[in-house]
């Protein structure tokens, strides 16, 4: 297992280089430059001043030279400084040590994604098992309709509808942010409740599409497992239907689901840009949106690099889980 983990860690290096290179090129191919945001609203800026700004930020060099300089800094764990007016280090914007651990941008995004993943697993697996064990029943048809609705519903539209219903009309949940204005005056348990209320809508929106897709994958995988010969043998031995489904079929049906869960991490991280911006959640998604709109290259590249690392770590975790879910597979 240790040798396998070491091999996977070394294999991440060329993948990171490829991902960052493609991302770097795409970002620079987009129209406009960071200096345009700084100068286009100032009519007194001269072409010479624009050139000096480009030279100051290193934008006058060829793209591959800029990428080489950026990669050299990354090797030293330095993401550079932001192009915004505060010129703060990128890592400081992502991981602000002045804030308590739960309120830092990276930890907020990871927390929402983890809660979303748990919600997806908690709902999708039982729904998939129910649909697979009762195919074409009324419950299966209802879940199929709900799945199609989940696939077809845009995240931003769902977010706005939920905000109008639960925040504006019913006034049950906060409309935006991570905490209330009177958060500091609340007691410890009230603070936990306040944050939980703020996370209900973002977590549900983040998990909504995943629940739809994962439940269908679970249904398909369970149906395939149930139709195998070893399930027929287990039933012939006199085992109860519950033991056949949950002890024999489910464990084998979970293997494709583990793969899908590992591959769904990029979608969750990418989707955080939408719901964090709509709900005003101070996470990496909101920071990424702000950096993209201001063409803040160092911040965008820092977030993309961290997201790529989280994705590869999730895929590696999924590979390790194969051996735990399916006894036929052993990671050596």
LINCORUR-V362907 format. One record per pair of residues at least 6 apart in sequence whose C-alpha atoms are under 6 Angstrom apart, sorted by the first residue. I is the first residue (numbers start at 1). J is the second residue. Records with the same first field share a line. If there is no record, write none. Layout:
I=J ; J
This chain:
1=332
34=295
54=60
79=90
80=89 ; 90
81=87 ; 88 ; 89 ; 90
82=88 ; 89 ; 90 ; 298
83=296
90=299
94=105 ; 106
95=104
96=104
105=282 ; 283 ; 284
106=284
108=283
109=283
112=203
116=203 ; 207
120=207 ; 211
124=211 ; 214 ; 215
128=215 ; 218 ; 219
129=219
131=140
132=219 ; 222 ; 223
147=212
150=209 ; 212
151=209
163=175
166=172 ; 173
167=173 ; 174 ; 175
174=198
176=279 ; 280
177=280 ; 281
178=198 ; 281
179=195
221=253
222=253
225=249 ; 253
226=249
258=318
262=314 ; 315 ; 318
265=311
266=311
272=285
273=285 ; 286
276=285 ; 286
277=286
288=300
291=300
323=329 ; 330
